[in-house]
Amino acid sequence: MMKRRQLLNTLAAFGCVLASALIPQAPASAQTKTIRMWTFLSATGTSPREVALAQIIKNYEAANPGTKIVVETQVWDQMTPKFLAAHRAGNAPDISWVVTDFLGDAIGSGSLADLNELFIGKWPAEQVKDHASAYWNLTKKGDKQYAMFASPNYISIVYRADLLKAAGIDPASIKTWDDLRIAAEKLTVKNAAGQVTRYGFAQGFSEQQADPHMMIPYLLGEGEQLFKADGKANFASPAGVAAMTFATDLIKKYNVSPAQSATWTVDDLFEQFSSDRVAMIQGPSVRVSTLQAKLGKENVGLMLWPGNGKTAHSPAVMAGWAVGVWSKGTQKAEAGKFVDYMLGAEAEKIWVTVGGQSPLMASTAKAVASFVDQPGNGYIRVAAEGASKYGWLTPIEFNVGGYRQALNKATQRIIVEGVPVKAALEEAETRFNRQNNR
């Protein structure tokens, strides 16, 4: 009986092997292709841009059943250096989002493939023209297009509309830097003991996850440049000293900004803003929708930086992410196809209406005009106006990585240690120039 059972088991096992051998196997070309992408967003996150990305990926995979897009979320201020290191090691992802500060390094390293060869060269002339912008030009070198921009960002003043209204302040009345200070004074609230319970304005000055310093629009508005022609820092110029003095006086002299901001990260700043402890902050346009989700669409707005009395508005830093395909990847064609869709006309409508970011293409701006006109969405129009008229993109002719951290460190030295403004900025120049071999 035992031998008979063993024989039956053997025949059954042989039958399974034979059956599997007879089942037609899918050809190699039909196997699922996995495209790895590095970004700071999570495809399972709940922020507006993350929800938009998840929807875009879902749509693409449904239309391309043989392809799987795998998002590998990275820390945003470490991602680009990590990508460049992975390129050198030969194990970079198929697609990576590259921060503007290091875009020149990425192009110079040869890590990014020419998108003209992958898909842009097949576009009709009208489609190329539709993408025309300062962002588009920044990713172009000669006859090669090394990336396309995603998540265009305009960094200016995010404000609590409800708090400004209660204080009788019209955002449109803040036309000069003195106007900004006066508004911050009106918005600063103290308790019976004289302790500040709400500050009028704030920015985070941590060296971690550093946003561009508010002294930059002030300096640019005076006609100065942040960097000299050879790429060396120009922080301690007369305009730079005046700009840093204004920023730190808000803390040290007027007490309308918190001294604790010396150690605040971007996320700390948003937490303070959402908790009614700050009425206005320096903030990015791409985060307005997230703040609106917490506080109400009608309660969060975006305004341009003030001017100096001679100009209407000072230029703001235009940040964003250049999305490129790894030049040494084995799936460049497939990766390029997804980038083409993710940053194309269909997907950009999702980035705007779901993700809450500004459109880059002229056709998209027209298509979403009614959405932008809805209550609470006016910040999209403000960011678009700022980008077209009052914007500044980090130069990529030379490496400028670390300038944000250098300026924030200088601010810490002034606020915490009492170092004179000019001396702190000169130290920042030396630090930046040494770090970048200049």
Stockholm file with secondary structure:
# STOCKHOLM 1.0

chainA/1-438         MMKRRQLLNTLAAFGCVLASALIPQAPASAQTKTIRMWTFLSATGTSPREVALAQIIKNYEAANPGTKIVVETQVWDQMTPKFLAAHRAGNAPDISWVVTDFLGDAIGSGSLADLNELFIGKWPAEQVKDHASAYWNLTKKGDKQYAMFASPNYISIVYRADLLKAAGIDPASIKTWDDLRIAAEKLTVKNAAGQVTRYGFAQGFSEQQADPHMMIPYLLGEGEQLFKADGKANFASPAGVAAMTFATDLIKKYNVSPAQSATWTVDDLFEQFSSDRVAMIQGPSVRVSTLQAKLGKENVGLMLWPGNGKTAHSPAVMAGWAVGVWSKGTQKAEAGKFVDYMLGAEAEKIWVTVGGQSPLMASTAKAVASFVDQPGNGYIRVAAEGASKYGWLTPIEFNVGGYRQALNKATQRIIVEGVPVKAALEEAETRFNRQNNR
#=GR chainA/1-438 SS CHHHHHHHHHHHHHHHHHHHHHSCCCCGGGSCEEEEEEESSCTTCCSHHHHHHHHHHHHHHHHCTTEEEEEEECCTTTHHHHHHHHHHHTCCCSEEEEEGGGHHHHHHHTCBCCHHHHTGGGSCHHHHHHTCSHHHHHTEETTEECCEEEEEEEEEEEEEHHHHHHTTCCGGGCCBHHHHHHHHHHHCEECTTSCEEEEEEECCCCSTTCCCCTHHHHHHHTTCCSBCTTSCBCTTSHHHHHHHHHHHHHHHTSCCSCGGGGGCCHHHHHHHHHTTSEEEEEEEGGGHHHHHHHHCGGGEEEECCCBCSSSSSCCEEEEEEEEEEBTTCSCHHHHHHHHHHHTSHHHHHHHHHTTCCCCCSHHHHHHTHHHHTSTTCHHHHHHHHHHHHSEECCCCSSCCTTHHHHHHHHHHHHHHHCCCHHHHHHHHHHHHHHHTTC
#=GC SS_cons         CHHHHHHHHHHHHHHHHHHHHHSCCCCGGGSCEEEEEEESSCTTCCSHHHHHHHHHHHHHHHHCTTEEEEEEECCTTTHHHHHHHHHHHTCCCSEEEEEGGGHHHHHHHTCBCCHHHHTGGGSCHHHHHHTCSHHHHHTEETTEECCEEEEEEEEEEEEEHHHHHHTTCCGGGCCBHHHHHHHHHHHCEECTTSCEEEEEEECCCCSTTCCCCTHHHHHHHTTCCSBCTTSCBCTTSHHHHHHHHHHHHHHHTSCCSCGGGGGCCHHHHHHHHHTTSEEEEEEEGGGHHHHHHHHCGGGEEEECCCBCSSSSSCCEEEEEEEEEEBTTCSCHHHHHHHHHHHTSHHHHHHHHHTTCCCCCSHHHHHHTHHHHTSTTCHHHHHHHHHHHHSEECCCCSSCCTTHHHHHHHHHHHHHHHCCCHHHHHHHHHHHHHHHTTC
//
